Amino acid sequence: MARGGAWAAAAAAAVWWMAAGADAVWLEIAPSGSKCVSEEIQSNVVVIGDYSVLYEHHHAHPTVSVKVTSPFGDIVHKKEKVSMDRFSFTTAEAGNYLACFWIDGEDRGLMAKLNLDWKIGIAAKDWDSVAKKEKIEGVQLEMLKLETAVQSIHENLLLLKSKEANMRDVSEKTNARITWLSLLSLSVCIAVSVLQLWHLQQYFCKKKLI
């Protein structure tokens, strides 16, 4: 039983690493301008982002403004003058979600570093609450994580398959158009050559050279 539990935990950890969308990054925000991070996310996916500002100056505590937008430009999170906060939402449509950070006006003379812990999908799930609600623990919990991770991988593979099919269709249409364009160009060249030969023949006949 112990060996089975260890195997399940190891398998869950491996699949979890493949499927979990967790991305912790450090951003250096210049005194002017902004820094943005984007993630391509499917629809109906839970997203959680924890961010905090690192103070490099003991006499100043810079704050930042934050705006997170959807692929269609809708604002899903916006805050001003914060040093630590969290955004959380469920995606309504698939595409690139953009999170932008910039230093507030009164602190624009300072350089700030910001830590962003961006969690997507199963990485953003509160497994402690799930375990308490379902009254499971240990191997059962790891197997539930494994099942969820496998399902997430399957959905990602279906999405990649759909994108590959769309790209293949676009490529085939583009190749067909290029073929027709090449044939049209060749036809025009042949027609122009024939017209040139006919014109030269008529010219030489008028000049009685042939």
C-alpha positions as CSV (number, residue, x, y, z in Angstrom):
1,M,0.0,0.0,0.0
2,A,2.9,2.3,0.8
3,R,4.5,1.6,-2.5
4,G,1.2,2.2,-4.3
5,G,0.7,5.5,-2.5
6,A,4.3,6.6,-3.4
7,W,3.8,5.7,-7.0
8,A,0.5,7.6,-7.1
9,A,2.1,10.6,-5.5
10,A,5.0,10.5,-8.0
11,A,2.7,10.1,-11.0
12,A,0.5,12.9,-9.8
13,A,3.5,15.2,-9.3
14,A,4.8,14.4,-12.8
15,V,1.5,15.1,-14.5
16,W,0.9,18.1,-12.3
17,W,4.2,19.6,-13.4
18,M,3.1,19.1,-17.1
19,A,-0.4,20.4,-16.7
20,A,-0.2,23.1,-14.0
21,G,-0.1,26.7,-15.2
22,A,1.9,28.4,-12.5
23,D,4.4,31.1,-13.4
24,A,6.2,33.2,-10.8
25,V,8.2,36.1,-12.4
26,W,10.1,39.1,-11.2
27,L,9.5,42.4,-13.0
28,E,11.7,45.5,-12.9
29,I,9.5,48.5,-13.4
30,A,11.2,51.7,-14.6
31,P,10.4,55.1,-13.2
32,S,8.4,55.8,-16.4
33,G,6.7,53.3,-18.5
34,S,5.0,50.0,-17.6
35,K,5.7,46.3,-17.6
36,C,3.2,43.8,-18.9
37,V,2.9,40.0,-18.7
38,S,0.6,38.0,-21.0
39,E,-0.7,34.5,-20.8
40,E,-2.7,32.5,-23.4
41,I,-5.6,30.9,-21.5
42,Q,-8.6,28.9,-22.5
43,S,-12.2,29.9,-21.6
44,N,-13.8,28.9,-18.3
45,V,-10.4,28.6,-16.5
46,V,-9.7,30.0,-13.0
47,V,-6.9,32.5,-12.8
48,I,-5.2,33.8,-9.6
49,G,-2.4,36.2,-9.5
50,D,-0.5,37.4,-6.3
51,Y,1.8,40.4,-6.7
52,S,3.9,42.3,-4.3
53,V,6.4,45.2,-4.6
54,L,10.0,44.8,-3.3
55,Y,11.3,47.9,-1.5
56,E,14.8,48.8,-2.6
57,H,14.8,52.2,-0.8
58,H,14.3,52.2,3.0
59,H,13.0,55.8,3.0
60,A,10.4,55.2,0.3
61,H,7.7,52.6,-0.2
62,P,6.7,52.8,-3.9
63,T,3.2,51.6,-5.0
64,V,2.0,50.5,-8.3
65,S,-1.1,50.6,-10.4
66,V,-2.4,47.4,-12.0
67,K,-4.7,46.6,-14.9
68,V,-5.6,43.1,-16.2
69,T,-7.4,42.9,-19.5
70,S,-9.1,40.2,-21.5
71,P,-8.4,39.3,-25.1
72,F,-11.2,41.7,-26.1
73,G,-9.9,44.5,-24.0
74,D,-12.3,44.2,-21.1
75,I,-10.9,45.1,-17.7
76,V,-11.1,42.1,-15.3
77,H,-8.9,43.7,-12.5
78,K,-7.8,47.2,-11.8
79,K,-6.1,48.7,-8.7
80,E,-4.2,51.9,-7.9
81,K,-1.6,52.7,-5.3
82,V,-1.1,49.1,-4.0
83,S,2.1,47.4,-2.8
84,M,0.6,43.9,-2.4
85,D,-2.7,42.5,-3.7
86,R,-4.3,39.6,-5.6
87,F,-6.5,39.3,-8.7
88,S,-8.7,36.4,-9.4
89,F,-11.2,35.7,-12.1
90,T,-12.6,33.0,-14.3
91,T,-11.9,33.5,-18.0
92,A,-14.9,34.2,-20.2
93,E,-13.2,33.7,-23.5
94,A,-10.0,32.1,-24.8
95,G,-7.0,34.2,-25.8
96,N,-4.2,36.3,-24.4
97,Y,-4.8,37.9,-21.0
98,L,-2.6,40.9,-20.3
99,A,-1.5,42.2,-16.8
100,C,0.3,45.6,-16.8
101,F,2.0,47.3,-13.9
102,W,3.4,50.8,-13.5
103,I,4.6,53.0,-10.7
104,D,2.2,55.6,-9.3
105,G,2.8,59.3,-10.1
106,E,4.2,60.3,-6.7
107,D,6.8,57.6,-6.8
108,R,7.9,57.9,-10.5
109,G,11.5,58.7,-9.5
110,L,12.0,55.2,-8.1
111,M,12.8,51.9,-9.6
112,A,10.7,49.1,-8.2
113,K,10.8,45.3,-8.4
114,L,7.6,43.3,-8.4
115,N,7.0,39.6,-7.8
116,L,4.1,38.1,-9.7
117,D,2.9,34.6,-9.0
118,W,0.5,33.8,-11.8
119,K,-1.5,30.6,-11.3
120,I,-3.8,29.1,-13.9
121,G,-6.3,26.2,-13.9
122,I,-5.4,23.3,-11.5
123,A,-2.5,25.3,-10.0
124,A,-5.0,27.9,-8.8
125,K,-7.4,25.3,-7.3
126,D,-7.7,25.3,-3.5
127,W,-7.1,21.6,-2.9
128,D,-7.3,22.0,0.9
129,S,-10.9,23.1,0.6
130,V,-11.6,20.3,-1.9
131,A,-10.1,17.7,0.5
132,K,-12.3,19.0,3.3
133,K,-15.4,19.1,1.2
134,E,-15.0,15.7,-0.3
135,K,-13.6,14.3,2.9
136,I,-10.6,12.7,1.2
137,E,-6.8,12.8,1.9
138,G,-3.6,11.0,1.2
139,V,-3.6,8.8,-1.9
140,Q,-7.2,9.7,-2.8
141,L,-6.4,13.3,-2.9
142,E,-3.3,12.7,-5.0
143,M,-5.4,10.5,-7.4
144,L,-8.0,13.3,-7.7
145,K,-5.2,15.8,-8.5
146,L,-3.9,13.2,-11.1
147,E,-7.3,12.9,-12.7
148,T,-7.8,16.6,-12.9
149,A,-4.3,17.1,-14.3
150,V,-4.9,14.4,-17.0
151,Q,-8.2,16.0,-17.9
152,S,-6.4,19.4,-18.2
153,I,-3.7,17.9,-20.5
154,H,-6.4,16.2,-22.6
155,E,-8.2,19.6,-23.0
156,N,-4.9,21.3,-24.0
157,L,-4.2,18.5,-26.5
158,L,-7.7,19.0,-28.1
159,L,-7.0,22.7,-28.2
160,L,-3.6,22.2,-29.9
161,K,-5.2,19.7,-32.3
162,S,-7.9,22.3,-33.2
163,K,-5.3,25.0,-33.7
164,E,-3.2,22.7,-35.8
165,A,-6.2,21.9,-38.0
166,N,-6.9,25.6,-38.5
167,M,-3.3,26.3,-39.4
168,R,-3.3,23.4,-41.8
169,D,-6.5,24.7,-43.5
170,V,-5.0,28.2,-43.7
171,S,-1.8,26.8,-45.2
172,E,-3.7,24.7,-47.8
173,K,-5.8,27.7,-48.8
174,T,-2.6,29.9,-49.0
175,N,-0.8,27.2,-51.2
176,A,-3.9,26.9,-53.4
177,R,-4.0,30.7,-53.9
178,I,-0.2,30.9,-54.6
179,T,-0.6,28.1,-57.2
180,W,-3.4,29.9,-59.0
181,L,-1.5,33.2,-58.8
182,S,1.6,31.4,-60.3
183,L,-0.6,30.0,-63.1
184,L,-2.1,33.4,-63.8
185,S,1.3,35.1,-63.9
186,L,2.6,32.4,-66.3
187,S,-0.5,32.9,-68.5
188,V,0.0,36.6,-68.5
189,C,3.7,36.2,-69.4
190,I,2.8,33.8,-72.3
191,A,0.1,36.2,-73.6
192,V,2.4,39.2,-73.5
193,S,5.1,37.2,-75.3
194,V,2.6,36.1,-78.0
195,L,1.4,39.7,-78.4
196,Q,5.0,40.9,-78.7
197,L,5.8,38.4,-81.4
198,W,2.6,39.3,-83.3
199,H,3.4,43.0,-83.0
200,L,6.9,42.5,-84.3
201,Q,5.7,40.4,-87.2
202,Q,3.2,43.1,-88.2
203,Y,5.9,45.7,-87.9
204,F,8.3,43.8,-90.1
205,C,5.6,43.1,-92.6
206,K,4.8,46.8,-92.9
207,K,8.4,47.6,-93.3
208,K,8.6,44.9,-95.9
209,L,11.5,43.3,-94.1
210,I,10.0,39.8,-94.3
